[in-house]
Amino acid sequence: MLDRNVLYSSYFTRDKLVHHHINSFNDFIDKGLQKVIDEVDIIETNIENTYVKLGKIRVEKPMVPILPEISWCIIISTPSMIS
């Protein structure tokens, strides 16, 4: 029978857990974020006949970091507001 304690300790070491979190975040930025944008597609406003249509996004380093711990920003490359 498999000793679960050995499995847990081998997977949940600090380095492996951090690596898992980093990989998960990177996967979300590379694939998941665009899926969310694609699903939302249009943001309705409370202004009559006005909405924001979302398009392709890219994630880059910020041009002017607001806080030192922020190392990335999201840019929507084809935003448009139609009124």
C-alpha positions in Angstrom: 0.0 0.0 0.0 1.2 3.5 -0.8 2.3 5.6 2.1 0.4 8.8 1.8 2.8 10.7 4.1 5.6 10.0 1.7 3.5 11.3 -1.2 2.4 14.4 0.6 5.9 15.3 1.8 7.3 14.8 -1.7 4.7 17.0 -3.3 4.1 19.6 -0.7 7.7 20.7 -0.1 8.0 24.4 -0.2 9.8 24.5 -3.6 7.3 22.2 -5.3 4.3 23.9 -3.9 5.6 27.3 -5.0 6.5 25.9 -8.4 2.9 24.6 -8.7 1.4 28.0 -7.8 3.7 29.8 -10.3 2.8 27.3 -13.1 -0.9 27.6 -12.3 -0.7 31.4 -12.4 1.3 31.4 -15.7 -1.2 29.0 -17.2 -4.1 31.3 -16.2 -2.3 34.3 -17.7 -1.3 32.5 -20.9 -4.7 30.8 -21.5 -7.4 31.3 -18.9 -7.5 35.1 -18.9 -8.3 35.3 -22.6 -11.0 32.7 -22.1 -12.6 34.9 -19.4 -12.5 37.9 -21.7 -13.9 35.9 -24.6 -16.8 34.6 -22.4 -17.6 38.1 -21.2 -17.2 39.7 -24.7 -19.4 42.8 -24.0 -19.7 44.9 -20.9 -23.1 46.7 -20.7 -23.2 50.1 -19.2 -26.1 52.1 -17.6 -25.7 54.6 -20.5 -28.3 54.0 -23.2 -26.9 52.4 -26.4 -23.4 52.3 -24.9 -21.2 49.2 -24.2 -17.6 48.1 -24.2 -16.6 45.2 -26.5 -13.6 43.3 -25.3 -11.0 41.8 -27.6 -7.6 40.2 -27.6 -5.4 40.9 -24.6 -1.7 40.7 -23.8 0.1 40.9 -20.5 3.2 43.0 -20.3 5.4 44.5 -17.6 3.9 47.9 -16.4 5.3 51.0 -17.9 5.0 52.9 -14.6 4.7 50.5 -11.7 2.4 51.8 -9.0 3.7 49.4 -6.3 7.0 47.6 -6.3 5.4 44.2 -6.0 3.4 44.6 -9.3 5.4 43.0 -12.0 2.8 42.8 -14.8 -0.2 44.5 -16.2 -3.1 43.6 -18.5 -3.6 45.4 -21.8 -6.7 45.1 -23.9 -5.3 45.7 -27.3 -8.6 46.3 -29.2 -11.0 48.0 -26.9 -13.9 49.9 -28.3 -16.8 51.9 -26.9 -19.8 52.2 -29.1 -22.4 54.8 -28.3 
